[in-house]
């Protein structure tokens, strides 16, 4: 892994440890009140927009983007290890966040939900699975595309989508900001593990293929 990637991974691990310990101890977060207070000023007319955005981190939105990526990887790029990595990281990541929710059993915010919500609050499944999907997708796209501008475009687009998904979960009153930040961190760690496995497997897979 590159030095920058290692630094980001270490930061994500520290964030996970910090938030997880505080959630387990039922401590309060200053950032929850501060960030939620900022988002409370979002005008009601924007609620439909954020209701639509939040679907991009739900089953249907995740499924559509993942399907497009898998078709591209399998039929266009013939990148079978990449397709396997994307599919497995998402499928198992979807189960991982459920296990984490059952482990921490954090109740959701005591506010009127503006979107359907069930189960526990920490970590945010939308943030975690969204991070896994969009981060691994950008990695695979950047690997296949030579143009630097296109790489930056996909990276910025994915970052904006992830930030909007996270913001939507707070604005719609279904998650604390710490749930979202923790979900991002868990998702980044999970995606990084799968990318490392993918890179190692692909190197061996490429060496074994006949020239």
N, CA and C atoms as a LAMMPS dump frame, in Angstrom:
ITEM: TIMESTEP
0
ITEM: NUMBER OF ATOMS
633
ITEM: BOX BOUNDS ff ff ff
-5.0000000000000000e+02 5.0000000000000000e+02
-5.0000000000000000e+02 5.0000000000000000e+02
-5.0000000000000000e+02 5.0000000000000000e+02
ITEM: ATOMS id mol type element x y z
1 1 1 N 0.83 -1.207 0
2 1 2 C 0 0 0
3 1 3 C 0.866 1.26 0
4 2 1 N 0.383 2.347 -0.63
5 2 2 C 1.104 3.6 -0.631
6 2 3 C 1.037 4.227 0.753
7 3 1 N 2.001 5.133 1.007
8 3 2 C 2.082 5.762 2.327
9 3 3 C 0.805 6.506 2.697
10 4 1 N 0.218 7.223 1.707
11 4 2 C -1.017 7.965 1.976
12 4 3 C -2.152 7.021 2.371
13 5 1 N -2.24 5.888 1.692
14 5 2 C -3.289 4.922 1.991
15 5 3 C -3.133 4.367 3.401
16 6 1 N -1.888 4.117 3.792
17 6 2 C -1.632 3.602 5.135
18 6 3 C -2.025 4.629 6.189
19 7 1 N -1.694 5.9 5.926
20 7 2 C -2.048 6.968 6.866
21 7 3 C -3.562 7.067 7.021
22 8 1 N -4.291 7.044 5.891
23 8 2 C -5.757 7.105 5.939
24 8 3 C -6.327 5.896 6.678
25 9 1 N -5.721 4.741 6.483
26 9 2 C -6.195 3.525 7.148
27 9 3 C -5.982 3.621 8.657
28 10 1 N -4.84 4.144 9.063
29 10 2 C -4.565 4.322 10.495
30 10 3 C -5.561 5.302 11.112
31 11 1 N -5.834 6.397 10.394
32 11 2 C -6.812 7.381 10.882
33 11 3 C -8.191 6.739 11.04
34 12 1 N -8.589 5.925 10.042
35 12 2 C -9.893 5.248 10.102
36 12 3 C -9.969 4.304 11.299
37 13 1 N -8.89 3.574 11.562
38 13 2 C -8.854 2.659 12.709
39 13 3 C -8.995 3.439 14.016
40 14 1 N -8.297 4.569 14.123
41 14 2 C -8.382 5.39 15.337
42 14 3 C -9.792 5.947 15.53
43 15 1 N -10.415 6.368 14.436
44 15 2 C -11.795 6.875 14.518
45 15 3 C -12.736 5.778 14.984
46 16 1 N -12.585 4.583 14.419
47 16 2 C -13.421 3.452 14.802
48 16 3 C -13.253 3.133 16.287
49 17 1 N -12.019 3.093 16.738
50 17 2 C -11.755 2.788 18.147
51 17 3 C -12.358 3.848 19.06
52 18 1 N -12.162 5.099 18.722
53 18 2 C -12.672 6.203 19.546
54 18 3 C -14.202 6.176 19.65
55 19 1 N -14.86 6.122 18.48
56 19 2 C -16.327 6.163 18.482
57 19 3 C -16.909 4.891 19.091
58 20 1 N -16.327 3.742 18.764
59 20 2 C -16.846 2.471 19.277
60 20 3 C -16.767 2.404 20.799
61 21 1 N -15.656 2.853 21.353
62 21 2 C -15.505 2.834 22.815
63 21 3 C -16.527 3.752 23.474
64 22 1 N -16.701 4.954 22.912
65 22 2 C -17.658 5.896 23.492
66 22 3 C -19.099 5.396 23.37
67 23 1 N -19.409 4.762 22.237
68 23 2 C -20.758 4.196 22.075
69 23 3 C -20.981 3.061 23.059
70 24 1 N -19.969 2.21 23.219
71 24 2 C -20.077 1.088 24.16
72 24 3 C -20.25 1.568 25.593
73 25 1 N -19.658 2.712 25.917
74 25 2 C -19.759 3.275 27.27
75 25 3 C -20.967 4.191 27.424
76 26 1 N -21.757 4.291 26.36
77 26 2 C -22.964 5.144 26.353
78 26 3 C -22.631 6.608 26.633
79 27 1 N -21.472 7.043 26.128
80 27 2 C -21.071 8.438 26.296
81 27 3 C -21.692 9.297 25.2
82 28 1 N -21.781 10.566 25.47
83 28 2 C -22.318 11.487 24.474
84 28 3 C -21.179 12.082 23.644
85 29 1 N -21.508 12.515 22.446
86 29 2 C -20.532 13.114 21.538
87 29 3 C -20.88 14.582 21.333
88 30 1 N -19.904 15.459 21.522
89 30 2 C -20.153 16.873 21.275
90 30 3 C -20.475 17.118 19.807
91 31 1 N -19.855 16.291 18.927
92 31 2 C -20.065 16.499 17.495
93 31 3 C -21.496 16.155 17.083
94 32 1 N -22.153 15.262 17.831
95 32 2 C -23.536 14.915 17.496
96 32 3 C -24.442 16.131 17.626
97 33 1 N -24.323 16.832 18.755
98 33 2 C -25.147 18.019 18.98
99 33 3 C -24.759 19.15 18.026
100 34 1 N -23.456 19.313 17.803
101 34 2 C -22.975 20.409 16.957
102 34 3 C -23.386 20.216 15.496
103 35 1 N -23.087 19.032 14.937
104 35 2 C -23.385 18.778 13.515
105 35 3 C -24.895 18.702 13.287
106 36 1 N -25.594 18.004 14.194
107 36 2 C -27.056 17.912 14.056
108 36 3 C -27.684 19.295 14.14
109 37 1 N -27.096 20.164 14.969
110 37 2 C -27.603 21.531 15.084
111 37 3 C -27.436 22.302 13.782
112 38 1 N -26.298 22.092 13.112
113 38 2 C -26.076 22.75 11.824
114 38 3 C -27.076 22.261 10.774
115 39 1 N -27.31 20.949 10.753
116 39 2 C -28.221 20.38 9.757
117 39 3 C -29.688 20.676 10.067
118 40 1 N -29.959 21.079 11.291
119 40 2 C -31.351 21.394 11.646
120 40 3 C -31.856 22.642 10.929
121 41 1 N -30.923 23.411 10.372
122 41 2 C -31.306 24.633 9.655
123 41 3 C -31.617 24.371 8.182
124 42 1 N -31.526 23.115 7.764
125 42 2 C -31.865 22.788 6.371
126 42 3 C -33.363 23.025 6.163
127 43 1 N -33.75 23.845 5.18
128 43 2 C -35.177 24.142 4.947
129 43 3 C -35.978 22.88 4.609
130 44 1 N -37.216 22.799 5.078
131 44 2 C -38.061 21.626 4.805
132 44 3 C -38.232 21.308 3.322
133 45 1 N -38.114 22.317 2.465
134 45 2 C -38.308 22.09 1.025
135 45 3 C -37.219 21.191 0.441
136 46 1 N -36.094 21.018 1.158
137 46 2 C -35.017 20.165 0.668
138 46 3 C -35.131 18.717 1.154
139 47 1 N -36.118 18.448 2.007
140 47 2 C -36.283 17.092 2.539
141 47 3 C -36.525 16.07 1.422
142 48 1 N -37.386 16.361 0.421
143 48 2 C -37.559 15.395 -0.681
144 48 3 C -36.256 15.076 -1.405
145 49 1 N -35.384 16.083 -1.561
146 49 2 C -34.089 15.857 -2.213
147 49 3 C -33.25 14.882 -1.4
148 50 1 N -33.164 15.092 -0.096
149 50 2 C -32.359 14.211 0.743
150 50 3 C -33.013 12.832 0.908
151 51 1 N -34.317 12.775 0.78
152 51 2 C -35.009 11.473 0.795
153 51 3 C -34.621 10.667 -0.438
154 52 1 N -34.453 11.364 -1.567
155 52 2 C -34.023 10.685 -2.794
156 52 3 C -32.553 10.306 -2.713
157 53 1 N -31.73 11.199 -2.167
158 53 2 C -30.293 10.937 -2.039
159 53 3 C -30.031 9.726 -1.16
160 54 1 N -30.785 9.596 -0.073
161 54 2 C -30.538 8.5 0.866
162 54 3 C -30.76 7.141 0.217
163 55 1 N -31.573 7.107 -0.861
164 55 2 C -31.812 5.847 -1.564
165 55 3 C -30.557 5.348 -2.281
166 56 1 N -29.612 6.235 -2.535
167 56 2 C -28.37 5.831 -3.198
168 56 3 C -27.485 4.999 -2.273
169 57 1 N -27.8 5.017 -0.976
170 57 2 C -27.074 4.183 -0.025
171 57 3 C -27.924 3.039 0.487
172 58 1 N -29.127 2.893 -0.085
173 58 2 C -30.029 1.809 0.316
174 58 3 C -29.886 0.64 -0.656
175 59 1 N -30.667 -0.411 -0.428
176 59 2 C -30.514 -1.643 -1.2
177 59 3 C -30.653 -1.428 -2.7
178 60 1 N -31.687 -0.67 -3.115
179 60 2 C -31.93 -0.486 -4.541
180 60 3 C -30.807 0.33 -5.184
181 61 1 N -30.457 1.461 -4.558
182 61 2 C -29.4 2.302 -5.11
183 61 3 C -28.065 1.589 -5.165
184 62 1 N -27.723 0.909 -4.073
185 62 2 C -26.475 0.14 -4.027
186 62 3 C -26.5 -0.959 -5.083
187 63 1 N -27.63 -1.624 -5.2
188 63 2 C -27.765 -2.732 -6.144
189 63 3 C -27.596 -2.291 -7.582
190 64 1 N -28.182 -1.136 -7.94
191 64 2 C -28.101 -0.643 -9.318
192 64 3 C -26.657 -0.282 -9.676
193 65 1 N -26.003 0.477 -8.8
194 65 2 C -24.615 0.88 -9.064
195 65 3 C -23.704 -0.343 -9.117
196 66 1 N -23.904 -1.273 -8.177
197 66 2 C -23.08 -2.481 -8.144
198 66 3 C -23.286 -3.313 -9.41
199 67 1 N -24.528 -3.399 -9.871
200 67 2 C -24.817 -4.173 -11.085
201 67 3 C -24.139 -3.562 -12.303
202 68 1 N -24.201 -2.235 -12.427
203 68 2 C -23.536 -1.553 -13.544
204 68 3 C -22.033 -1.817 -13.512
205 69 1 N -21.451 -1.717 -12.307
206 69 2 C -20.013 -1.958 -12.16
207 69 3 C -19.664 -3.401 -12.518
208 70 1 N -20.467 -4.357 -12.067
209 70 2 C -20.182 -5.772 -12.333
210 70 3 C -20.275 -6.092 -13.825
211 71 1 N -21.283 -5.529 -14.493
212 71 2 C -21.415 -5.739 -15.938
213 71 3 C -20.203 -5.176 -16.661
214 72 1 N -19.781 -3.981 -16.272
215 72 2 C -18.605 -3.353 -16.878
216 72 3 C -17.341 -4.171 -16.637
217 73 1 N -17.175 -4.648 -15.408
218 73 2 C -15.977 -5.418 -15.059
219 73 3 C -15.938 -6.761 -15.784
220 74 1 N -17.095 -7.427 -15.86
221 74 2 C -17.141 -8.769 -16.436
222 74 3 C -17.141 -8.759 -17.961
223 75 1 N -17.965 -7.906 -18.553
224 75 2 C -18.135 -7.938 -20.005
225 75 3 C -17.168 -7.019 -20.748
226 76 1 N -16.874 -5.867 -20.172
227 76 2 C -16.019 -4.891 -20.856
228 76 3 C -14.544 -5.102 -20.539
229 77 1 N -14.218 -5.232 -19.252
230 77 2 C -12.809 -5.292 -18.846
231 77 3 C -12.307 -6.718 -18.607
232 78 1 N -13.224 -7.679 -18.522
233 78 2 C -12.84 -9.063 -18.232
234 78 3 C -12.028 -9.16 -16.928
235 79 1 N -12.356 -8.288 -16
236 79 2 C -11.643 -8.257 -14.72
237 79 3 C -12.426 -9.108 -13.713
238 80 1 N -12.243 -10.409 -13.784
239 80 2 C -12.989 -11.327 -12.924
240 80 3 C -12.595 -11.215 -11.452
241 81 1 N -11.3 -11.051 -11.125
242 81 2 C -10.945 -10.836 -9.718
243 81 3 C -11.563 -9.552 -9.155
244 82 1 N -11.6 -8.496 -9.972
245 82 2 C -12.195 -7.245 -9.529
246 82 3 C -13.682 -7.383 -9.28
247 83 1 N -14.368 -8.088 -10.174
248 83 2 C -15.806 -8.315 -10.002
249 83 3 C -16.075 -9.14 -8.746
250 84 1 N -15.253 -10.156 -8.514
251 84 2 C -15.413 -10.99 -7.323
252 84 3 C -15.174 -10.176 -6.057
253 85 1 N -14.149 -9.319 -6.092
254 85 2 C -13.849 -8.48 -4.936
255 85 3 C -15 -7.54 -4.619
256 86 1 N -15.539 -6.905 -5.651
257 86 2 C -16.645 -5.967 -5.46
258 86 3 C -17.866 -6.678 -4.897
259 87 1 N -18.221 -7.814 -5.481
260 87 2 C -19.411 -8.544 -5.055
261 87 3 C -19.272 -9.067 -3.622
262 88 1 N -18.134 -9.663 -3.312
263 88 2 C -17.925 -10.231 -1.978
264 88 3 C -17.817 -9.156 -0.908
265 89 1 N -17.118 -8.07 -1.219
266 89 2 C -16.974 -6.996 -0.227
267 89 3 C -18.329 -6.392 0.117
268 90 1 N -19.208 -6.273 -0.869
269 90 2 C -20.542 -5.722 -0.626
270 90 3 C -21.435 -6.706 0.123
271 91 1 N -21.45 -7.955 -0.349
272 91 2 C -22.326 -8.958 0.259
273 91 3 C -21.953 -9.205 1.726
274 92 1 N -20.676 -9.382 1.981
275 92 2 C -20.232 -9.636 3.347
276 92 3 C -20.246 -8.364 4.191
277 93 1 N -19.983 -7.225 3.551
278 93 2 C -20.062 -5.953 4.268
279 93 3 C -21.479 -5.66 4.735
280 94 1 N -22.456 -6.062 3.932
281 94 2 C -23.86 -5.884 4.295
282 94 3 C -24.205 -6.679 5.552
283 95 1 N -23.591 -7.847 5.712
284 95 2 C -23.817 -8.658 6.903
285 95 3 C -22.987 -8.138 8.08
286 96 1 N -21.803 -7.609 7.77
287 96 2 C -20.904 -7.121 8.822
288 96 3 C -21.525 -5.952 9.584
289 97 1 N -22.149 -5.009 8.865
290 97 2 C -22.708 -3.859 9.576
291 97 3 C -23.896 -4.27 10.446
292 98 1 N -24.617 -5.293 10.033
293 98 2 C -25.723 -5.785 10.865
294 98 3 C -25.202 -6.397 12.159
295 99 1 N -24.112 -7.144 12.047
296 99 2 C -23.492 -7.725 13.244
297 99 3 C -22.986 -6.627 14.178
298 100 1 N -22.418 -5.573 13.6
299 100 2 C -21.935 -4.46 14.417
300 100 3 C -23.083 -3.754 15.129
301 101 1 N -24.195 -3.569 14.44
302 101 2 C -25.357 -2.955 15.068
303 101 3 C -25.843 -3.782 16.262
304 102 1 N -25.888 -5.09 16.074
305 102 2 C -26.329 -5.973 17.161
306 102 3 C -25.324 -6.012 18.302
307 103 1 N -24.057 -5.729 17.993
308 103 2 C -23.025 -5.713 19.022
309 103 3 C -23.125 -4.461 19.885
310 104 1 N -23.36 -3.315 19.268
311 104 2 C -23.37 -2.047 20.016
312 104 3 C -24.754 -1.647 20.515
313 105 1 N -25.811 -2.156 19.886
314 105 2 C -27.213 -1.898 20.279
315 105 3 C -27.46 -0.442 20.673
316 106 1 N -27.029 0.464 19.853
317 106 2 C -27.262 1.889 20.136
318 106 3 C -28.629 2.304 19.597
319 107 1 N -29.477 2.87 20.451
320 107 2 C -30.793 3.321 19.973
321 107 3 C -30.652 4.462 18.974
322 108 1 N -31.628 4.579 18.117
323 108 2 C -31.63 5.682 17.154
324 108 3 C -32.017 6.994 17.847
325 109 1 N -31.796 8.128 17.176
326 109 2 C -32.159 9.428 17.771
327 109 3 C -33.632 9.49 18.149
328 110 1 N -33.902 10.159 19.236
329 110 2 C -35.287 10.287 19.716
330 110 3 C -35.96 11.461 19.015
331 111 1 N -36.086 11.335 17.709
332 111 2 C -36.721 12.347 16.882
333 111 3 C -37.695 11.664 15.934
334 112 1 N -38.551 12.447 15.316
335 112 2 C -39.478 11.895 14.327
336 112 3 C -38.705 11.533 13.068
337 113 1 N -38.73 10.251 12.697
338 113 2 C -38.008 9.809 11.51
339 113 3 C -38.674 10.37 10.265
340 114 1 N -37.857 10.885 9.354
341 114 2 C -38.359 11.39 8.082
342 114 3 C -38.078 10.41 6.951
343 115 1 N -37.617 9.217 7.307
344 115 2 C -37.374 8.14 6.347
345 115 3 C -37.548 6.818 7.087
346 116 1 N -37.883 5.738 6.384
347 116 2 C -38.015 4.436 7.045
348 116 3 C -36.713 4.038 7.731
349 117 1 N -36.814 3.533 8.95
350 117 2 C -35.618 3.115 9.69
351 117 3 C -35.991 2.005 10.657
352 118 1 N -35.167 0.975 10.697
353 118 2 C -35.387 -0.12 11.629
354 118 3 C -34.045 -0.636 12.115
355 119 1 N -34.046 -1.288 13.248
356 119 2 C -32.803 -1.793 13.812
357 119 3 C -32.081 -0.719 14.612
358 120 1 N -30.871 -1.02 15
359 120 2 C -30.091 -0.114 15.832
360 120 3 C -29.408 0.961 14.993
361 121 1 N -28.749 1.897 15.693
362 121 2 C -28.258 3.106 15.04
363 121 3 C -26.796 3.062 14.604
364 122 1 N -25.935 2.431 15.408
365 122 2 C -24.49 2.477 15.122
366 122 3 C -23.964 1.132 14.662
367 123 1 N -23.182 1.143 13.572
368 123 2 C -22.88 2.258 12.663
369 123 3 C -23.955 2.405 11.595
370 124 1 N -23.906 3.507 10.873
371 124 2 C -24.844 3.704 9.771
372 124 3 C -24.537 2.726 8.643
373 125 1 N -25.508 1.877 8.309
374 125 2 C -25.328 0.922 7.216
375 125 3 C -25.198 1.622 5.875
376 126 1 N -25.949 2.721 5.702
377 126 2 C -25.857 3.476 4.453
378 126 3 C -24.443 4.025 4.259
379 127 1 N -23.876 4.573 5.338
380 127 2 C -22.53 5.143 5.249
381 127 3 C -21.492 4.05 5.034
382 128 1 N -21.618 2.94 5.753
383 128 2 C -20.619 1.884 5.667
384 128 3 C -20.647 1.172 4.312
385 129 1 N -21.813 0.688 3.91
386 129 2 C -21.912 -0.034 2.644
387 129 3 C -21.698 0.915 1.47
388 130 1 N -22.171 2.163 1.608
389 130 2 C -21.929 3.152 0.564
390 130 3 C -20.446 3.393 0.366
391 131 1 N -19.705 3.495 1.471
392 131 2 C -18.265 3.676 1.381
393 131 3 C -17.603 2.49 0.688
394 132 1 N -18.028 1.292 1.037
395 132 2 C -17.458 0.086 0.416
396 132 3 C -17.7 0.107 -1.092
397 133 1 N -18.927 0.392 -1.488
398 133 2 C -19.267 0.383 -2.918
399 133 3 C -18.522 1.46 -3.694
400 134 1 N -18.642 2.702 -3.247
401 134 2 C -18.1 3.808 -4.035
402 134 3 C -16.582 3.873 -3.961
403 135 1 N -15.998 3.487 -2.831
404 135 2 C -14.547 3.489 -2.718
405 135 3 C -13.931 2.4 -3.595
406 136 1 N -14.466 1.187 -3.516
407 136 2 C -13.925 0.106 -4.342
408 136 3 C -14.202 0.362 -5.827
409 137 1 N -15.347 0.952 -6.133
410 137 2 C -15.663 1.259 -7.537
411 137 3 C -14.682 2.28 -8.109
412 138 1 N -14.387 3.321 -7.335
413 138 2 C -13.423 4.336 -7.796
414 138 3 C -12.05 3.706 -7.962
415 139 1 N -11.68 2.815 -7.053
416 139 2 C -10.383 2.147 -7.166
417 139 3 C -10.31 1.342 -8.47
418 140 1 N -11.345 0.575 -8.755
419 140 2 C -11.361 -0.262 -9.957
420 140 3 C -11.419 0.583 -11.227
421 141 1 N -12.17 1.67 -11.193
422 141 2 C -12.238 2.573 -12.34
423 141 3 C -10.887 3.247 -12.593
424 142 1 N -10.263 3.699 -11.502
425 142 2 C -8.964 4.361 -11.628
426 142 3 C -7.898 3.408 -12.135
427 143 1 N -8.032 2.146 -11.775
428 143 2 C -7.088 1.132 -12.224
429 143 3 C -7.196 0.906 -13.733
430 144 1 N -8.395 1.042 -14.256
431 144 2 C -8.633 0.738 -15.67
432 144 3 C -8.536 1.941 -16.583
433 145 1 N -8.657 3.152 -16.015
434 145 2 C -8.679 4.368 -16.82
435 145 3 C -7.318 5.066 -16.745
436 146 1 N -6.835 5.538 -17.871
437 146 2 C -5.519 6.174 -17.932
438 146 3 C -5.586 7.695 -17.689
439 147 1 N -6.682 8.319 -18.084
440 147 2 C -6.796 9.78 -17.995
441 147 3 C -6.9 10.242 -16.545
442 148 1 N -5.988 11.109 -16.136
443 148 2 C -5.978 11.612 -14.766
444 148 3 C -7.233 12.435 -14.448
445 149 1 N -7.695 13.198 -15.437
446 149 2 C -8.892 14.025 -15.22
447 149 3 C -10.105 13.151 -14.94
448 150 1 N -10.209 12.041 -15.658
449 150 2 C -11.332 11.129 -15.448
450 150 3 C -11.251 10.497 -14.054
451 151 1 N -10.029 10.147 -13.635
452 151 2 C -9.847 9.582 -12.3
453 151 3 C -10.285 10.566 -11.22
454 152 1 N -9.87 11.821 -11.385
455 152 2 C -10.263 12.843 -10.427
456 152 3 C -11.775 13.07 -10.446
457 153 1 N -12.362 13.035 -11.626
458 153 2 C -13.803 13.245 -11.759
459 153 3 C -14.578 12.168 -11.008
460 154 1 N -14.191 10.898 -11.2
461 154 2 C -14.872 9.81 -10.502
462 154 3 C -14.662 9.901 -8.991
463 155 1 N -13.472 10.287 -8.576
464 155 2 C -13.172 10.409 -7.152
465 155 3 C -14.017 11.499 -6.496
466 156 1 N -14.104 12.652 -7.171
467 156 2 C -14.895 13.77 -6.638
468 156 3 C -16.375 13.417 -6.611
469 157 1 N -16.862 12.792 -7.691
470 157 2 C -18.268 12.41 -7.771
471 157 3 C -18.631 11.432 -6.654
472 158 1 N -17.774 10.425 -6.429
473 158 2 C -18.023 9.439 -5.378
474 158 3 C -18.003 10.094 -4
475 159 1 N -17.074 11.028 -3.794
476 159 2 C -16.974 11.721 -2.504
477 159 3 C -18.23 12.553 -2.226
478 160 1 N -18.703 13.252 -3.251
479 160 2 C -19.914 14.07 -3.094
480 160 3 C -21.12 13.19 -2.772
481 161 1 N -21.247 12.073 -3.492
482 161 2 C -22.367 11.151 -3.242
483 161 3 C -22.318 10.619 -1.814
484 162 1 N -21.129 10.213 -1.369
485 162 2 C -20.986 9.684 -0.009
486 162 3 C -21.329 10.736 1.042
487 163 1 N -20.855 11.956 0.839
488 163 2 C -21.146 13.026 1.796
489 163 3 C -22.644 13.337 1.841
490 164 1 N -23.279 13.336 0.677
491 164 2 C -24.717 13.601 0.629
492 164 3 C -25.521 12.474 1.287
493 165 1 N -25.085 11.227 1.075
494 165 2 C -25.761 10.095 1.71
495 165 3 C -25.66 10.222 3.224
496 166 1 N -24.447 10.509 3.715
497 166 2 C -24.258 10.662 5.161
498 166 3 C -25.077 11.806 5.723
499 167 1 N -25.068 12.943 5.02
500 167 2 C -25.845 14.104 5.471
501 167 3 C -27.335 13.78 5.506
502 168 1 N -27.791 13.026 4.518
503 168 2 C -29.219 12.692 4.448
504 168 3 C -29.67 11.88 5.654
505 169 1 N -28.804 10.998 6.15
506 169 2 C -29.172 10.158 7.299
507 169 3 C -29.341 10.996 8.567
508 170 1 N -28.569 12.088 8.648
509 170 2 C -28.683 12.988 9.804
510 170 3 C -29.891 13.91 9.643
511 171 1 N -30.036 14.474 8.458
512 171 2 C -31.131 15.409 8.189
513 171 3 C -32.485 14.731 8.309
514 172 1 N -32.547 13.44 7.96
515 172 2 C -33.812 12.694 8.043
516 172 3 C -34.041 12.094 9.428
517 173 1 N -33.15 12.443 10.375
518 173 2 C -33.316 12.096 11.803
519 173 3 C -33.205 10.607 12.107
520 174 1 N -32.55 9.834 11.253
521 174 2 C -32.469 8.39 11.5
522 174 3 C -31.109 7.956 12.055
523 175 1 N -30.136 8.896 12.076
524 175 2 C -28.811 8.572 12.61
525 175 3 C -28.19 9.778 13.3
526 176 1 N -27.34 9.484 14.271
527 176 2 C -26.475 10.516 14.853
528 176 3 C -25.301 10.742 13.892
529 177 1 N -24.709 11.943 13.912
530 177 2 C -23.504 12.167 13.092
531 177 3 C -22.394 11.163 13.384
532 178 1 N -22.239 10.76 14.651
533 178 2 C -21.203 9.78 14.997
534 178 3 C -21.482 8.419 14.37
535 179 1 N -22.75 8.093 14.14
536 179 2 C -23.092 6.851 13.434
537 179 3 C -22.562 6.885 12.002
538 180 1 N -22.739 8.047 11.378
539 180 2 C -22.329 8.21 9.984
540 180 3 C -20.806 8.199 9.861
541 181 1 N -20.142 8.965 10.731
542 181 2 C -18.675 9.015 10.694
543 181 3 C -18.091 7.636 10.987
544 182 1 N -18.665 6.956 11.974
545 182 2 C -18.221 5.598 12.281
546 182 3 C -18.469 4.644 11.121
547 183 1 N -19.59 4.828 10.432
548 183 2 C -19.897 3.997 9.273
549 183 3 C -18.896 4.208 8.147
550 184 1 N -18.545 5.479 7.9
551 184 2 C -17.514 5.767 6.903
552 184 3 C -16.203 5.065 7.253
553 185 1 N -15.798 5.177 8.524
554 185 2 C -14.513 4.608 8.956
555 185 3 C -14.517 3.087 8.844
556 186 1 N -15.593 2.456 9.326
557 186 2 C -15.712 1 9.196
558 186 3 C -15.68 0.592 7.726
559 187 1 N -16.408 1.327 6.89
560 187 2 C -16.466 1.014 5.467
561 187 3 C -15.118 1.162 4.785
562 188 1 N -14.368 2.203 5.172
563 188 2 C -13.049 2.418 4.582
564 188 3 C -12.103 1.27 4.953
565 189 1 N -12.141 0.857 6.205
566 189 2 C -11.298 -0.26 6.649
567 189 3 C -11.68 -1.538 5.91
568 190 1 N -12.975 -1.787 5.831
569 190 2 C -13.471 -3.005 5.165
570 190 3 C -13.061 -3.016 3.691
571 191 1 N -13.275 -1.886 3.011
572 191 2 C -12.918 -1.802 1.591
573 191 3 C -11.411 -1.948 1.398
574 192 1 N -10.621 -1.352 2.284
575 192 2 C -9.165 -1.428 2.174
576 192 3 C -8.674 -2.864 2.297
577 193 1 N -9.275 -3.611 3.211
578 193 2 C -8.902 -5.023 3.382
579 193 3 C -9.16 -5.797 2.095
580 194 1 N -10.315 -5.567 1.483
581 194 2 C -10.666 -6.295 0.259
582 194 3 C -9.799 -5.865 -0.925
583 195 1 N -9.433 -4.593 -0.968
584 195 2 C -8.559 -4.126 -2.043
585 195 3 C -7.173 -4.745 -1.916
586 196 1 N -6.674 -4.862 -0.692
587 196 2 C -5.381 -5.514 -0.464
588 196 3 C -5.44 -6.973 -0.909
589 197 1 N -6.522 -7.666 -0.542
590 197 2 C -6.686 -9.063 -0.961
591 197 3 C -6.766 -9.168 -2.482
592 198 1 N -7.491 -8.241 -3.083
593 198 2 C -7.644 -8.219 -4.542
594 198 3 C -6.307 -8.019 -5.239
595 199 1 N -5.519 -7.059 -4.766
596 199 2 C -4.228 -6.77 -5.383
597 199 3 C -3.295 -7.974 -5.29
598 200 1 N -3.271 -8.622 -4.121
599 200 2 C -2.412 -9.795 -3.948
600 200 3 C -2.863 -10.952 -4.828
601 201 1 N -4.182 -11.173 -4.88
602 201 2 C -4.705 -12.263 -5.707
603 201 3 C -4.465 -11.991 -7.187
604 202 1 N -4.68 -10.732 -7.604
605 202 2 C -4.534 -10.402 -9.013
606 202 3 C -3.094 -10.595 -9.472
607 203 1 N -2.135 -10.264 -8.613
608 203 2 C -0.733 -10.463 -8.965
609 203 3 C -0.442 -11.939 -9.218
610 204 1 N -0.976 -12.799 -8.345
611 204 2 C -0.77 -14.243 -8.525
612 204 3 C -1.548 -14.752 -9.732
613 205 1 N -2.767 -14.227 -9.919
614 205 2 C -3.631 -14.639 -11.029
615 205 3 C -2.981 -14.288 -12.366
616 206 1 N -2.377 -13.085 -12.426
617 206 2 C -1.722 -12.63 -13.666
618 206 3 C -0.487 -13.462 -13.968
619 207 1 N 0.266 -13.817 -12.942
620 207 2 C 1.478 -14.607 -13.14
621 207 3 C 1.166 -16.009 -13.643
622 208 1 N 0.052 -16.564 -13.175
623 208 2 C -0.303 -17.946 -13.549
624 208 3 C -0.902 -18.053 -14.94
625 209 1 N -1.454 -16.926 -15.453
626 209 2 C -2.081 -16.966 -16.79
627 209 3 C -1.012 -17.166 -17.851
628 210 1 N -1.314 -17.995 -18.838
629 210 2 C -0.325 -18.201 -19.913
630 210 3 C -0.164 -16.951 -20.745
631 211 1 N 1.053 -16.659 -21.146
632 211 2 C 1.322 -15.452 -21.933
633 211 3 C 0.985 -15.67 -23.406
